[in-house]
Amino acid sequence: RFQLVGGLRSGMGYCGAADLGELRDKARLLRVTSGGLRESHPHDVTITREAPNYHT
């Protein structure tokens, strides 16, 4: 649930939307390739402890 709310807030910030209606009007959907998704996550980082609220 918290990741969903965080993602919505982030998207609203990227679009400059003040509310969900404005986000719907301003949003654009883009296709991300598997390579792009892999590159968008941190890499070459050693994880010492998994976050309890994040799963890939």
N, C-alpha and C positions, 0 to 999 in steps of 0.2 A: 504494500500500500504506500509506504513512504517513498519508494523509488518512483512510483507512478506520479505522486504529487510533486516530487522533485523534478521529474522530467517535464511535467506540465509547466511548472514555474520557470524552468530553464528555457523551454520553448517560447513562453510568453516574453521572457527577457530578450531572446534573440530577435523576436519579431517586433518588439516594442509594443506589445498588446497589454492593455490594462485589465481586460477581462476575457472570459472564454469566447464570447461572441466575436470580439475583435480578433482573437487568435484564429478563429475559424475563417474569418474574412481575409486575414493577411497570410495565413500559412501556405507553404508550398511543400509538397511531398517530393523527396528525392530518393532515388534508388542507390543504396550503398552496396558495393560489391563485397564479397567475403574478404578480399585482400584489403579493402579500405577499412572494413570493420576491425580486422586484425591490427592494422596500423594505427587505428584510433585509440586502442587501448595501450597503456604503458607497456613498454617492452624493455628487455635487458635490466629488469629490476628483480631483485631477490625478495620474495615474500617470506617473511619470517612467521607470520600468523595470518590465517585467512580471516577476512571480515565476516562476522556472523550474519550480516544483512545483505550480502552481495553474492550472487551465484551467476556463473556464465554458462 
